[in-house]
Structure formats: structure tokens, C-alpha cells
């Protein structure tokens, strides 16, 4: 009898161990370093939302030398977070990225200008130097300048484009009248450096009608043909969106979860709490499903970059509702 109990116990332990090992591995590559911009994923990990979906998720931070598209092309991630301009550019160049979910409804990108540089509205841009991020982030700006009828080749009737690094030094040091900023990050770096909101005027790309989609979830098209991978992504998106909605409602605690996961130790509590408050405004209104109208607006903006558009033709198959239809219903 004792032998039977022992063997039953061993069998139960074996079964439990098998169940414990049953979780599916998913590797997520972030677009940038660990910060509240990615709070939903860290919350889903910390609160056990991924575990509830039988997922073992690894979150890999990004940085200035990490291109999400290259990471997924090399097999280093199952899912990457990227802005749609770079994702669509990668697709046109042959890497079949597909948007499976879009947690960010609105763009956080804006141009922040000093009033004492003589800027109060877009009509004042002519003859000024404007700081612009490149690496695919410049296309909404070029589209906007085209819409305003301003050359980006300099001169009194055009604007001089300064290739901006990932900081706000040009506006602080007087090298540029305006610089590129995100509502949740670089704008506050300017404030922290000593300028006040009253010293500045901001132009949100969203308000200018040239915003492009940011922070979407992308996978390789060929992987979606595998039913097991598709099922894994349905569970991943469902848990991630649960994390995002929790983060929206509990911004301060979500920021603390992000800080707990910041191995670099570079982030501060004040900045992350402030960032999470701004990020929540961008994810509000999205249940995770891509709005086709937002996609079309992004494509039109990217194709209107004058002689050097980011994409030369309308993409086909660049997004799908197949995952969110199952994950969210």
C-alpha cells in the first residue's frame, strides 16, 4: 500500500512538474530602454497576467544601438514593439513584419519650441533651425513641412533641419529654435533643465494631422501561419492589454513596477510616474485592435515625404485583426 501511495505521489509530482513546464516561451523586444512607455508589459509580467495565460515571457530592453526589426529578423524575439514608419519601411525592404495589435491609439510626438527664438506658430518656422530625429522618425516631420509648403533645405523661406540626437541639448544651447520631443519624455527633460512651460510652445503631430502610429506589436508574417504560434500570440495580446488597462488605472503603482524592472538603475521615480501619466493618455481609447483609419493616415503621411518617401507603395498584408479578434472577444 505504501508503495502504491509513493508511486501515486511520484506520478502526481511528475504531472505537476509537467504542468509547470507547460508554459509557452515568448520573447518581447522593446523599442527603447526600460521605462513607463512599456509599463503594460511589465505589469502583465509582475501581476501574473502572462502566467495566467500559460506564458513565460522574457522582456528585452532596447536602446540606441538596438533595432527591433533586426532583432526579430535574427530570431532574437517572437514579438517586437516598433513605430509603424520603421515597421512598414522594413516590410518594403523584404522583412515581412505584421502588426497584430496597437495599444497606442495616439501619437506622443511633438515639436517643442522656444518662444524667445521667435516662434509662436507654424508660420514662424521659416528661416529657423529645427531639431529632428532620424532613423525613420523624420517622416512625419517631412510630411508636415510639405503640408506647410516649407523647404527643408534651409534659407529664409525654408527650415534648416538639425539631425537631433536622443537628447534636447540643441534647444538648451541655442543651436535650434525647436526640437523633437515626446509628450512623456524629452519635453520634461527641457522642463527639468530649467525652462518653464511658459517659455515654450508645443506642436503635437496629432493636432497637425500628420501623426503616425507608434508602439505597435509586430511579428513575422510566416510565423502567423503556425496555429500554435497564433494561439500563443492571442494569449500574449490578451494578457498585455490587461496589463495596459491596469496600468492606465493605477499609474503610480505601474511606474513603480517599471522601476523594479529597470536593471540599469537610470530611471527616477518622479520621471517614471510623470511618464506613466502621459503614456496613459496615449493608450486610452485603444482596446488593442488597430483602427484601419489610423493605419491609412499613417500610410498616407509616409508616402507624402516628397522625393524621398519612407515607403514607395501602399503595403499589403501589413496588419491583421486575426489575433485581436480572438484575444479581445
Residue pairs with C-beta under 8 A, 6 or more apart in sequence:
22 54
23 51
23 54
23 55
23 56
24 54
24 55
24 56
24 232
24 235
25 55
25 56
25 57
25 58
26 50
26 55
26 56
26 57
26 58
26 78
26 79
26 232
26 236
27 57
27 58
27 60
27 76
27 77
27 78
27 79
28 41
28 57
28 58
28 59
28 60
28 77
28 78
28 79
28 80
28 81
28 236
29 60
29 62
29 66
29 68
29 71
29 72
29 76
29 77
29 79
29 80
29 81
30 38
30 41
30 59
30 60
30 61
30 62
30 68
30 81
31 37
31 62
31 68
31 80
31 81
31 82
31 83
31 215
32 38
32 61
32 62
32 63
33 61
33 62
33 63
33 264
33 266
34 42
34 61
34 258
34 261
34 262
34 263
34 264
34 267
35 185
35 258
35 262
35 267
35 272
35 275
36 184
36 254
36 255
36 258
36 272
36 273
36 275
36 276
36 279
37 184
37 185
37 215
37 275
37 279
38 59
38 81
38 258
39 243
39 244
39 247
39 254
39 255
39 257
39 258
39 276
39 279
40 103
40 240
40 241
40 243
40 244
40 246
40 247
40 254
40 283
41 57
41 59
41 240
41 243
42 59
42 243
42 254
42 257
42 258
42 261
43 49
43 243
43 244
43 246
43 247
43 254
43 257
44 50
44 57
44 239
44 240
44 242
44 243
45 57
45 59
45 243
45 261
46 257
46 260
46 261
47 243
47 246
49 239
49 240
49 242
49 243
49 246
50 56
50 57
50 236
50 239
52 239
53 235
53 236
53 238
53 239
54 235
55 232
55 235
55 236
55 239
57 236
59 261
60 71
60 76
60 77
61 263
61 264
62 68
62 81
64 166
67 86
68 77
68 80
68 81
68 82
68 86
68 218
69 80
69 82
69 86
69 87
69 90
69 95
69 97
71 77
71 80
72 78
72 79
72 80
72 95
72 97
72 218
72 219
72 220
73 95
78 219
78 223
78 229
78 232
78 233
79 100
79 217
79 218
79 219
79 233
79 236
80 97
80 217
80 218
80 219
81 215
81 216
81 217
81 218
82 90
82 97
82 215
82 216
82 218
83 136
83 137
83 212
83 213
83 214
83 215
83 216
84 99
84 212
84 213
84 214
84 216
84 295
84 298
84 302
85 136
85 137
85 139
85 140
85 212
85 298
85 302
85 310
86 135
86 136
86 137
87 97
87 99
87 216
87 218
87 318
88 97
88 298
88 299
88 302
88 310
88 311
88 315
88 318
89 136
89 302
89 310
89 311
90 97
91 97
91 315
91 318
92 311
92 312
92 313
92 315
95 220
96 220
96 221
96 222
96 317
97 218
97 219
97 220
97 221
97 318
98 218
98 219
98 220
98 221
98 224
98 317
98 318
98 319
98 320
99 216
99 217
99 218
99 290
99 295
99 318
99 319
99 320
100 217
100 218
100 219
100 224
100 233
100 237
100 319
100 320
100 322
100 323
100 324
101 216
101 217
101 237
101 240
101 241
101 288
101 289
101 290
101 323
101 324
101 327
102 213
102 216
102 217
102 286
102 288
102 289
102 290
102 291
102 294
103 215
103 216
103 217
103 240
103 241
103 244
103 283
103 286
103 288
104 213
104 214
104 215
104 216
104 282
104 283
104 286
105 282
105 283
105 284
105 285
105 286
105 291
105 294
106 206
106 211
106 281
106 282
106 284
106 285
107 140
107 204
107 205
107 206
107 211
107 212
107 213
107 214
107 282
108 182
108 183
108 184
108 214
108 278
108 279
108 282
109 137
109 140
109 180
109 181
109 182
109 183
109 204
109 205
109 206
109 211
109 212
109 214
110 180
110 181
110 182
110 183
110 187
110 202
110 203
110 204
110 205
111 130
111 141
111 178
111 179
111 180
111 181
111 202
111 203
111 205
112 168
112 171
112 178
112 179
112 180
112 181
112 186
112 187
112 190
112 200
112 201
112 202
112 203
113 119
113 171
113 177
113 178
113 200
113 201
113 202
113 203
114 171
114 177
114 178
114 195
114 199
114 200
115 199
115 200
115 201
116 199
117 128
117 177
117 178
118 124
118 128
118 177
119 125
119 128
119 177
119 178
119 201
120 201
121 201
122 148
122 203
122 208
125 145
125 148
125 150
125 159
125 178
126 150
126 156
126 157
126 158
126 159
127 155
127 156
127 157
127 158
127 159
128 159
128 160
128 176
128 177
128 178
129 159
129 160
129 161
129 162
129 170
129 175
129 176
129 177
130 141
130 159
130 160
130 161
130 162
130 176
130 177
130 178
130 179
131 162
131 164
131 170
131 171
131 175
131 176
131 178
131 179
131 180
132 138
132 141
132 161
132 162
132 163
132 164
132 180
133 164
133 166
133 180
134 163
136 310
137 180
138 161
139 212
139 301
139 302
139 305
139 309
139 310
140 205
140 210
140 211
140 212
140 301
141 180
141 210
142 152
142 305
142 306
142 308
143 210
143 301
143 302
143 304
143 305
144 205
144 208
144 210
145 151
145 152
145 159
146 304
146 305
146 306
147 208
147 209
147 210
147 304
150 157
150 158
150 159
151 157
151 158
151 159
152 158
152 159
152 161
154 160
154 161
162 170
162 175
162 176
164 170
164 176
164 179
164 180
167 186
167 189
168 179
168 181
168 186
168 189
168 190
168 193
169 175
170 176
170 179
171 177
171 178
171 179
171 190
172 190
172 193
172 195
179 186
179 190
180 186
181 187
181 189
181 190
181 202
183 204
183 278
183 281
183 282
184 274
184 275
184 278
184 279
184 282
185 275
187 202
188 271
188 274
188 275
190 200
191 197
192 271
204 211
205 211
205 212
210 301
211 297
211 298
211 301
212 297
212 298
212 301
212 302
213 290
213 294
213 295
213 298
214 282
215 282
216 290
217 237
217 240
219 229
219 233
221 317
223 229
224 230
224 233
224 320
224 322
230 322
230 323
233 323
234 323
234 326
234 327
235 327
237 288
237 323
237 324
237 327
237 328
238 327
238 328
240 288
241 287
241 288
241 327
241 328
244 283
244 288
246 254
247 254
247 276
247 279
247 280
247 283
248 280
248 283
248 284
251 273
251 276
251 277
251 280
252 273
252 276
254 276
255 269
255 272
255 273
255 275
255 276
256 269
256 272
258 267
258 272
258 276
259 267
259 269
259 272
287 324
287 328
288 324
288 327
288 328
289 321
289 324
289 325
289 328
290 319
290 321
290 324
292 319
295 318
295 319
299 311
299 314
299 315
302 309
302 310
302 311
303 309
303 310
303 311
303 312
303 313
303 314
